[in-house]
Amino acid sequence: MTATSPRLAGIAVLALLAALALGGCEREMRRFETPPDNKASPRPEAPRTSSLQPAQARDDPVRLPAGNGEGYEDNAYNVSQGKRLYRWYNCAGCHAQGGGGMGPALTDDQWRYGGEPAQIFSTIVQGRPNGMPSFGGHLNEDQVWQLTAYVRSMSGQLRKDVAPGRADSLQGNEPEAARDREPVRPGTK
């Protein structure tokens, strides 16, 4: 037996261990679009509860959510897209960076219309009286669920490995991934 045989055997064992370690890692599966749900039953429609509109006023009904946003809150890509939409639609204009302003804070445990994903979805799509515009005609369903997931990340509702890990603004707010989870309680603000 030569001196290189044990060395080659050691390298082979290390290569095998490295392959097993890499194969055992779980990577997030990115879903860039949601396939249509052909089995879904027709969803009920609801009236817009806000006459405020971010563009041309609409009076047509909006569709209520199907499900509770499964698959959006455990996908970092969807949450980051929600953060982008939050910025694009100037949600910070009313909610600041989640701490509240004209609109209620999104970083605490008080949720006037409910803090569950389907309730937040309905708030975004229908709007709310006295301030929250209806975005039902401006965002597709995927975008509303992405925005919903990001809003929930602002109060620490998502896993730390999914929530955005840094603030992309000049303000020194704590990133969503570093926030403590706030229990969702209905409240009056």
C-alpha positions in Angstrom: 0.0 0.0 0.0 1.4 3.4 -0.9 1.4 6.5 1.3 -1.0 8.3 -1.1 -3.8 5.7 -0.7 -4.8 6.8 2.9 -4.6 10.4 1.7 -6.8 9.7 -1.3 -9.2 7.9 0.9 -9.3 10.8 3.3 -10.0 13.2 0.5 -12.8 10.9 -0.8 -14.4 10.8 2.6 -14.2 14.6 2.9 -15.7 15.0 -0.5 -18.5 12.6 0.4 -19.2 14.5 3.7 -19.2 17.8 1.8 -21.7 16.5 -0.7 -24.0 15.2 2.0 -23.8 18.5 3.9 -24.7 20.5 0.8 -27.5 18.1 -0.1 -28.9 18.4 3.4 -29.2 22.2 3.3 -32.7 23.4 2.8 -33.0 26.3 0.3 -36.0 28.5 0.0 -37.9 27.6 -3.1 -38.7 30.9 -4.9 -42.0 31.2 -6.5 -42.1 34.2 -8.8 -45.7 33.9 -9.8 -48.6 32.0 -8.4 -50.3 29.5 -10.7 -54.0 30.1 -11.2 -56.3 28.1 -8.8 -58.6 26.3 -11.3 -60.4 24.4 -8.5 -61.3 27.6 -6.5 -65.0 28.3 -6.2 -66.2 31.8 -7.1 -65.4 34.3 -4.4 -67.9 36.7 -3.1 -67.6 40.3 -4.0 -67.7 43.2 -1.5 -68.3 46.9 -1.9 -65.4 49.4 -1.5 -65.7 50.9 1.9 -63.7 54.0 1.1 -64.6 56.6 -1.5 -60.9 57.5 -1.5 -58.9 56.2 -4.5 -55.2 56.6 -5.4 -56.2 57.3 -9.0 -59.5 57.3 -10.9 -62.4 56.7 -8.6 -64.0 53.3 -8.9 -67.3 52.1 -7.6 -67.2 48.5 -8.9 -67.1 45.7 -6.2 -63.8 44.0 -5.3 -63.2 40.3 -4.7 -62.6 39.1 -1.2 -59.6 36.9 -0.5 -59.4 33.2 -1.1 -57.7 31.5 1.8 -55.4 33.2 4.2 -52.3 34.0 2.1 -50.7 30.6 2.4 -47.2 30.6 0.8 -46.6 34.3 0.9 -45.4 34.8 4.5 -42.8 32.0 4.3 -41.2 33.3 1.1 -38.6 36.0 1.4 -39.0 37.1 -2.3 -42.7 37.8 -1.8 -42.0 39.8 1.4 -39.3 41.9 -0.3 -41.7 42.5 -3.2 -44.3 43.7 -0.6 -41.7 46.1 0.8 -41.2 47.5 -2.7 -44.9 47.9 -3.2 -45.2 49.6 0.2 -42.7 52.2 -1.0 -44.1 52.5 -4.6 -47.7 53.2 -3.4 -46.4 55.6 -0.7 -47.9 53.7 2.2 -45.3 55.5 4.3 -47.1 58.7 3.5 -49.8 57.8 6.0 -48.2 54.9 8.0 -44.7 56.4 8.1 -42.2 53.6 8.3 -44.7 51.5 10.2 -44.8 53.7 13.3 -48.0 55.6 12.3 -48.7 59.1 11.2 -52.1 60.0 9.7 -52.7 56.2 9.5 -52.4 53.7 12.3 -49.0 52.2 13.3 -48.2 48.9 11.7 -45.4 47.9 14.1 -47.4 47.4 17.2 -50.0 44.9 18.4 -53.1 47.1 17.8 -55.1 46.2 14.6 -58.4 48.0 14.3 -59.7 45.9 11.4 -57.8 42.7 12.3 -54.2 41.6 11.9 -54.8 38.2 10.2 -53.6 38.0 6.6 -57.2 37.8 5.1 -58.3 40.9 7.2 -55.3 42.9 6.0 -55.9 41.8 2.4 -59.5 43.1 2.7 -58.3 46.4 4.2 -56.0 46.9 1.2 -58.5 45.9 -1.4 -61.6 47.5 0.0 -60.1 50.5 1.9 -61.6 51.6 5.2 -63.8 54.6 6.1 -62.1 57.8 7.2 -58.8 57.5 5.4 -57.6 54.2 3.9 -58.1 54.3 0.1 -59.2 51.2 -1.8 -56.4 49.7 -3.9 -58.5 46.9 -5.3 -58.4 48.2 -8.8 -54.7 49.0 -8.8 -53.0 45.8 -7.5 -53.4 42.2 -8.7 -54.0 39.5 -6.1 -50.4 38.4 -5.9 -49.3 42.0 -5.2 -52.0 42.4 -2.4 -50.8 39.2 -0.8 -47.1 40.3 -1.0 -48.0 43.7 0.5 -50.0 41.9 3.2 -47.0 39.7 4.1 -44.7 42.7 4.3 -47.2 44.6 6.5 -47.3 41.6 8.9 -43.4 41.6 8.9 -43.4 45.1 10.3 -44.8 43.9 13.6 -42.6 40.9 13.7 -45.2 38.3 12.7 -43.0 36.5 10.2 -40.0 34.2 10.7 -36.7 36.1 11.1 -35.2 34.4 8.0 -38.1 35.6 5.8 -38.5 39.2 7.0 -36.3 41.8 5.3 -33.0 42.0 7.0 -32.1 45.7 6.4 -33.9 49.0 6.0 -33.6 50.4 2.5 -34.3 54.0 3.6 -32.3 56.8 5.1 -34.2 56.5 8.4 -32.6 54.5 11.1 -35.5 52.1 11.7 -34.8 48.7 13.0 -35.0 46.1 10.1 -38.1 43.9 10.1 -36.1 40.8 10.8 -34.8 42.3 14.1 -38.2 43.3 15.5 -39.8 41.5 18.3 -43.1 39.7 17.6 -46.1 41.7 18.7 -49.2 39.7 19.5 -52.1 40.7 17.3 -54.9 42.3 19.3 -57.9 44.1 18.0 -57.8 47.6 19.2 -59.1 51.1 18.8 -56.7 53.7 17.7 
